[in-house]
């Protein structure tokens, strides 16, 4: 197996790991973060929140490795955009850790909440609401940053033909939708439905990379250009 095939398979596996971890984080945290009384829910489900936090970290690490691994391949076709993709994807990591910290702070607040008298419990509830809303705003920012990096990646993949153009084109269009969704969410109109096209595309691309790898014509095209 050549290096290109090995990289493609590793990238595909990381996409799947990251997506599965992200879905599991929502499964474990959705009923808690979506509750009108987050602190009471978190108090009753402390371990559930901690598990969701671990899945968030797993997702962040898995997806952060992708640009590092794929960069040597895609930089041959457009080094500026390849580097931009790495930079934008790397910029997401601090936000991932901030969200993780917010979730863990909610666990700490929930433990204090059950110990306090009613006068102090109101302050803790207000603080938990503030943290929850801050997490939502941070998520909107991450959607914007992520989609800008994704647009760079899919443009290079489309340009290089390393994967079929219908697949990279699908990713490019889905990234535009993802970007628009993030912008709208930032101004108070969140929606999860527009996120499905990119999520589905990533899974199809992951399977393609694991089974097929990068298209050899993409590599051949690059080599031919060098000798023109």
Secondary structure, 3 states (H helix, E strand, C coil): CCHHHHHHHHHHHHHHHHHHHHHHHHHHHHHHHCCCCHHHHHHHCHHHHHHHHHHHHHHHHHHHHHHHHHHHHHCCCCHHHHHHHHHHHHHHHHHHHHHHHHHHHHHHHHHHHCCCCHHHHHHHHHHHHHHHHHHHHHHHHHHHHHHHHHHHHHHHHHHHCCCCHHHHHHHHHHHHHHHHHHHHHHCCCCCCHHHHHHHHHHHHHHHHHHHCCCCHHHHHHHHHHHCC
